[in-house]
Amino acid sequence: MILHGYLPAILGGLKSTLSVAALSLLVACVFGLLGAAAKLSESRVAHWIADIYTTLIRGVPELLLMLLLFYGGQITINNLADRQGWGYIDINPFMAGVLVLGFIFGAYLTETFRAAILAIPQGQIEAGHAYGLRPLQVFSRIVLPQMIRHAIPGFTNNWLIMVKATALVSIIGLDDMVHRASLAASATREPFTFYATIAVVYLAITTVSLVCLHLVQKRFSLGVRKVDF
């Protein structure tokens, strides 16, 4: 029997892994856009906050940040709940993993989005305002399509790293693919077999992601001529 009958359980954990990765990406994009907007704004306070955010997050290992934010956040929330007389609040590992990963990788996407926006010729944005377009129209019709094209290489790298980082979420109690493989390895005493299996699964996810994002990049690069040096 394949993997001693544990394969369906491991593939069932794959759903949690992909769900955490996808939702974390959405959260990271929100933080990334807000951080990029803050860094490009004329507000010194916003720029200062964004600088602290990106510097701290990118300077501390993801595993340590996850443990600090999960347990520190749980302590803070329960201290506040205790003051209000609400009793103990158990933090859901799934939502905690999504928010923590999104918050962490939002710092990396902040720099990716900021660089992508700066790569757009300023004259195009000024022309949009000159034609009477509202700020939201300038962003959606001029900035966003070009920003996506410039951001895709960095976005791809961050997505691949985030997918692999979902393995860390099992540490805070999420019943994901890594957690189930760990239980199976302990029960059968064949750790190499199960960890090699999920390594292959992660490789398949990243390969499919590379193909899909390459197609997206080609779609947003239509009409753009490459210059050979």
C-alpha positions in Angstrom: 0.0 0.0 0.0 1.3 3.4 -1.0 2.9 5.2 2.0 1.2 2.7 4.3 -2.2 4.2 3.6 -1.3 7.7 4.7 -1.3 9.3 1.3 -5.0 10.4 1.4 -4.4 12.0 4.8 -1.3 13.9 3.5 -3.2 15.0 0.4 -6.0 16.2 2.6 -3.5 18.4 4.5 -2.5 19.8 1.1 -5.8 21.6 1.0 -5.0 23.5 4.2 -1.5 24.3 2.9 -2.8 25.8 -0.3 -5.6 27.6 1.5 -3.1 29.2 3.9 -0.8 30.2 1.0 -3.6 31.7 -1.1 -5.2 33.7 1.7 -1.8 34.8 3.0 -1.0 36.1 -0.4 -4.1 38.3 -0.4 -3.3 39.7 3.0 0.3 40.3 1.9 -0.8 42.2 -1.2 -3.0 44.5 1.0 0.0 45.2 3.4 2.3 45.5 0.4 0.1 48.1 -1.4 -0.4 50.0 1.8 3.3 50.0 2.6 4.2 51.0 -1.0 1.7 53.9 -0.9 3.1 55.0 2.5 6.7 54.9 1.2 5.8 56.9 -1.9 3.6 59.4 0.0 4.7 62.9 1.0 3.8 62.1 4.6 7.0 61.7 6.8 5.0 59.8 9.4 3.7 57.3 6.9 7.1 56.9 5.3 8.7 56.4 8.8 6.2 53.8 9.8 6.6 51.9 6.5 10.4 52.0 6.9 10.2 50.5 10.4 7.8 47.8 9.2 9.9 46.7 6.3 13.2 46.9 8.2 12.1 44.9 11.2 10.2 42.2 9.3 13.0 41.6 6.7 15.6 41.6 9.4 14.1 38.8 11.6 13.8 35.1 10.5 10.3 34.1 9.5 10.1 31.2 12.1 11.0 33.5 14.9 8.5 36.2 13.8 5.8 33.6 13.5 6.4 32.4 17.1 6.6 36.0 18.4 3.5 37.2 16.6 1.4 34.1 17.3 2.2 33.7 21.0 2.7 37.4 21.6 -0.6 38.2 19.9 -2.4 35.5 21.8 -1.1 36.9 25.1 -2.1 40.4 24.2 -5.6 39.5 23.1 -6.2 37.4 26.2 -4.9 40.1 28.5 -7.4 42.5 26.8 -10.2 39.9 27.0 -9.4 39.3 30.7 -9.8 43.0 31.4 -13.2 43.0 29.7 -14.3 39.9 31.5 -14.6 37.8 28.3 -12.6 34.8 29.5 -9.9 32.9 27.6 -9.9 33.3 23.8 -8.3 30.4 21.8 -6.7 31.7 18.6 -7.5 29.7 15.5 -4.2 28.4 14.1 -5.5 28.7 10.5 -6.4 32.3 10.8 -3.3 33.1 12.8 -1.1 31.5 10.2 -2.8 33.4 7.4 -2.5 36.8 9.2 1.1 36.2 10.4 2.4 35.0 7.0 0.5 37.9 5.2 1.9 40.4 7.6 5.5 39.1 7.2 5.5 38.9 3.4 3.6 42.2 3.1 7.0 43.8 4.0 8.7 42.1 1.0 5.8 43.0 -1.3 6.0 46.6 -0.1 9.4 46.9 -1.7 8.3 44.9 -4.8 5.3 47.2 -5.4 7.2 50.4 -4.7 10.0 49.5 -7.2 7.3 48.6 -9.8 5.5 51.9 -9.4 8.8 53.8 -9.6 9.6 52.0 -12.8 6.5 53.6 -14.5 7.4 56.9 -16.4 6.1 59.8 -14.3 5.0 61.6 -17.4 2.3 59.0 -18.1 0.8 59.6 -14.7 1.0 63.4 -15.2 -0.6 63.0 -18.6 -3.5 61.0 -17.0 -4.1 63.9 -14.6 -3.9 66.4 -17.4 -6.6 64.6 -19.3 -8.9 65.0 -16.3 -8.7 61.4 -15.0 -9.5 61.0 -11.3 -6.7 59.5 -9.1 -8.5 56.1 -8.9 -8.8 56.1 -12.7 -5.1 56.9 -13.1 -4.3 54.1 -10.8 -6.5 51.5 -12.4 -5.9 52.4 -16.1 -2.3 53.6 -16.1 -0.4 52.6 -12.9 -1.9 49.1 -12.1 -1.4 47.4 -15.5 2.2 48.5 -15.7 2.9 47.9 -12.1 1.8 44.3 -12.4 4.2 43.8 -15.4 7.2 45.3 -13.4 6.2 43.5 -10.2 5.7 40.0 -11.5 9.4 38.8 -11.2 9.6 39.9 -7.5 6.1 38.8 -6.9 6.9 35.4 -8.2 9.9 35.0 -5.9 7.8 36.1 -2.9 5.0 33.7 -3.7 7.4 30.8 -4.0 9.0 31.6 -0.7 5.6 32.0 0.9 4.4 28.6 -0.3 7.5 27.0 1.3 7.0 29.1 4.4 3.6 27.5 4.9 5.5 24.5 6.3 6.3 26.7 9.4 2.6 27.0 10.2 2.5 23.4 11.4 4.6 24.6 14.4 1.7 26.6 15.8 -0.7 23.7 15.5 -2.2 23.8 12.0 -3.2 20.4 10.7 -1.5 20.9 7.3 0.4 18.6 5.0 3.7 18.9 7.0 1.9 18.2 10.3 0.2 15.0 8.9 3.5 13.8 7.3 5.2 14.3 10.6 2.5 12.2 12.4 2.8 9.5 9.7 6.6 9.5 10.0 6.4 9.0 13.7 3.9 6.2 13.4 5.8 4.3 10.7 9.4 5.3 11.7 10.0 6.2 8.0 10.6 9.9 8.1 12.6 10.1 4.9 9.8 8.5 2.9 7.1 11.0 4.1 9.3 14.1 4.1 10.6 13.3 0.6 6.9 12.9 -0.5 5.9 16.3 0.6 9.1 17.8 -0.8 7.9 16.4 -4.2 4.5 17.9 -3.6 6.0 21.4 -2.8 8.2 21.1 -5.9 5.1 20.4 -8.0 3.3 23.4 -6.5 6.2 25.8 -7.3 6.6 24.4 -10.8 2.9 24.9 -11.6 3.1 28.4 -10.1 6.1 29.3 -12.2 4.3 28.3 -15.4 1.1 30.2 -14.5 3.0 33.4 -13.5 5.0 33.2 -16.6 1.8 33.2 -18.7 0.5 36.2 -16.6 3.8 38.0 -17.3 3.4 37.4 -21.1 -0.2 38.6 -21.0 0.8 41.9 -19.3 3.9 42.3 -21.6 1.9 42.3 -24.8 3.1 45.2 -27.0 6.3 45.7 -25.0 9.4 45.3 -27.0 12.5 43.8 -25.4 15.8 45.5 -25.9 18.8 43.3 -26.4 22.2 44.6 -25.2 
